[in-house]
Amino acid sequence: MKYKELFIDFAKVLQTRIQSWDLSKMHAHDKADGSPVTRYDEELNRVINHFLRKNFPQHNIVGEEEQDLKESEFTWYVDPIDGTKEFIKQNGQWAVQIGLSQKNEVLLGFVFHASQNKLYYAEKGEGSIVFDFNTKKEEKLLLSTDFEIQESVGLASFSNRDQAELDYLERIKISKLTEMGSFGLKVIQIATGKAHVYANFRNLIGLWDICAPAVILTEAGGKFYFENENPPTYYQPENYQVNRKLLAYHPAMEDKILRDI
């Protein structure tokens, strides 16, 4: 993996910064779209953008908090805190996400689950890994084909419950429902085999939510489905909203999932 060591080292930088925070002074305000943001989102955004500009000065940067567009076919998608509502609650269900696309192809994904000190990382064609900073061990992610559909676990949003999503999960007869925060961490649950399907029908997703976890999931053997088989266009970063239903899932679930959507 070409950039793995660079991003493992950067995760250590983020880890040190995050561990220095005094979260008793937490304060959030609403952005123009009504979603919350904290000074910690803004701080991490500055740190990440500085890192990207230093190492990839000619590339575009598109983030939930700001955009820096150049004439480049490479675009970094940044979500400094994916799961801000959960971060505010301090329940650990949030992650730092950085993804890279070249034209319309996703090349790299970085999802740092700070509360667990784990980095999930992938480069296209090179597979997916998880690096545990507690044990200093790296493990390859590869979904098992030995999976009983009758034991499927479905995921729903902890803070943004949607009845259409819950109805869909009931329709495909999952055996267990787990609610959690962070789009990226829900996708990671599937990439690690701990869950098997996540439905998002709310049209509230940006490319910074999808880019990083998408390549981690697909390199681990998982799949994404976009409504009308219309995946996002990463080469048009000014069109950053993904206004269509999407599913992330274990491939053993494919027939059931696509038949009942």
Beta strands, then each sheet from edge to edge (+ up, - down):
strand 1: 28-30
strand 2: 36-38
strand 3: 60-63
strand 4: 67-68
strand 5: 74-82
strand 6: 95-102
strand 7: 105-113
strand 8: 118-123
strand 9: 128-132
strand 10: 137-141
strand 11: 153-157
strand 12: 176-180
strand 13: 197-200
strand 14: 205-206
strand 15: 223-226
strand 16: 241-242
strand 17: 246-249
sheet 1: 1+ 2-
sheet 2: 4+ 3- 5- 6+ 7- 8+ 9- 10+
sheet 3: 12+ 11+ 13+ 17- 15+
sheet 4: 14+ 16-
end
